[in-house]
Amino acid sequence: MKYRNMYLVTCLVLVIICTAVLSGCEKKDAAPGVTELKVGMECAYAPFNWTQTGSENNAVAISGGGYADGYDVDIAKKIADGLGYKLVIVKTEWDGLLPALTSGKIDAIIAGMSPTSERLQSIDFSDNYYTSDLVVVVQKDGPYADVKDLAGLSGARITAQLNTFHYTVIDQIPGVVKETAMDEFPTMIAALNAGKIDGYVSERPGAVSASVSNPNLSFIVFENGFAYTAEDASIAVGLKKGSDLTDRINRILAGISEDDRNKMMDTAVTQHPALD
């Protein structure tokens, strides 16, 4: 009986040791918190973000199919790497980005979005990761190609993307014909090429990409252009109110120099597949 009891005690000790070891291994292997960073973007706003069929130039797979690349994707990569998370791109229509964020479908918006006062009522934003200026894309040989100021666009049919401050600044053009806002930039480019509009408002990088991809297009850099706030011209990461990612993302963005940001944008412009 004595030896039997010793045997039982020994077995019990071994069970406790094995349980502790397995428990320790499980704790070590488990990733704390979120392991994926689900980022929403249109994947249709080159050079900030676009869709392509292959993974060339280290494009990131889109949830549901295809690949995303562009300046926003490069920023998203750096943020995900800095956080230690796996980057997941969730292709989302522009109007669906805020609802997707607030509902938890995505963790962040990295889509060339400005931290306007209206948006700040429902979501938070990181520090800026790009600052741009506004131009108007027109036909290269059209009647507005040589315009230098807003007054020169009097009578022109101008549009911009739906639910952006780009659309509101059209009102600053004297005598403008303000066309219905459009959902996506490819739609506006097609409308301009077809002569349905005379121009559309764009950030300069998007205009550069559009004009290189479409040699019949150019863009107006105004001597005295649109009036807008620095807030409107800035681009930042959209996040849920009170998100614990905000400070962490700001630290990552602070580590990306202005020179690196410019190089990333230059690369995005030249790598857009429509340029091949």
Buried (B, 14 or more C-beta within 10 A) or exposed (E): EEEEEEEEEEEEEEEEEEEEEEEEEEEEEEEEEBEEBBBBBBBBBBBBBBBBEEEEBEBBEBBEEBBBBBBBBBBBBBBBEBBEBEBBBBBBBBEBBBBBBBEEBBBBBBBBBBBBEEBEEEBBBBBBBBBBBBBBBBBEEBEBBEBEEBEBBEBBBBBBBBBBBBBBBBEEBEEBBBBEBBBBBBBBBBBBEEEEBBBBBBBBBBBBBBBBBBEEBBBBEBEEBBEBEEBBBBBBBBBBEEBEBBEBBBEBBEEBEEEEBEEBBBBBBEBBBBEE
